[in-house]
Amino acid sequence: MSVNKIPQTDSIQELARFWDTHDVTDFEDQLEEVTEPVFQRPTVVEVYLQPEEAEAVRQIAKSKGVDFVDLVREWVMERVRIL
């Protein structure tokens, strides 16, 4: 029987370090089955732009010193907050 406890954290890195050095069979008494997703992946949305539109967004992003995709996400989130 294990004297260690499974870390109670949401940090994937911390859990990865823990499981790199421990065996799950040593913790069977602490495990519980979950039926709903534990980690949710972000939803990917494709936005179709004309080449000149995409270039305009790239130029705006460059002038602000941010990534093109991050700028588009920022604009979407600003609009969602308004609604």
N, C-alpha and C positions, 0 to 999 in steps of 0.2 A: 504494500500500500504506500502511496506517495505522501510525503510530508509537505510537498510544494502545492501551491494553489495556482490555478490558471489566472493570469492577469486579467483584471476587469478594466479593459481599456478599449477605446474605439480606434486606437492607433494601429494601422495595418503594419507599420514598420516594427513597432514594439512586439506585436503578436508574432510577426515573422521571425524576429530574433529569438523569441521564446521557443517557438516550435522547431527552430533550427537546432536547438540544443536539448530538446525534450522529446519523449515518445508519447504519443496520444494514448497508448494502452496503459500508461502509468496513471492516467487521469480519468479512467472510465467512470469512476464513481462521481465525478464532478460534471460529466457531460449531460446535456439535455437536448432532445430533438426539437428543432424549430420548424414550423411549417411555412412561415412567411419569409420573404427575402430579407436577408440581413443587410446586404449592401445593394443600393440601387445605383444603376449606371445612369449617367445623364442621357437624355434624349438628344439624338442628333437630328438637326433640321437642315435641309439643303435650301439655300436661297439662290435662285437663278438671277443673275445680273447680266446685262449687256456688257460687252468688253469695256466700253467707255465708262459705264457706271462702276464697274469693279475697279477700274483704274482711278476714278475719282475717290472712291473709298480708300484705296491704298495710299493715295497722296495725302488724304486727311489723316489717316492713321500715322503715316510717316511724320507729318508735321507735328503731331501730338506725341510722338515717340512711343506709340503703342503698336501692338500687333494688329493686323488687319482683322483677324477673327475676333480678337478681344473687343475691338471697337464696335463691330457689328453686334456682338452680344450685349455690350453696354447700351447701345441704342435700343435694342429690343427690350432689355430690362427697364430702361427709362419709360418706355411706352407702356409696358405692363403695369408699372406702378401708378400710372395716371388713371388707368381704368378702374 
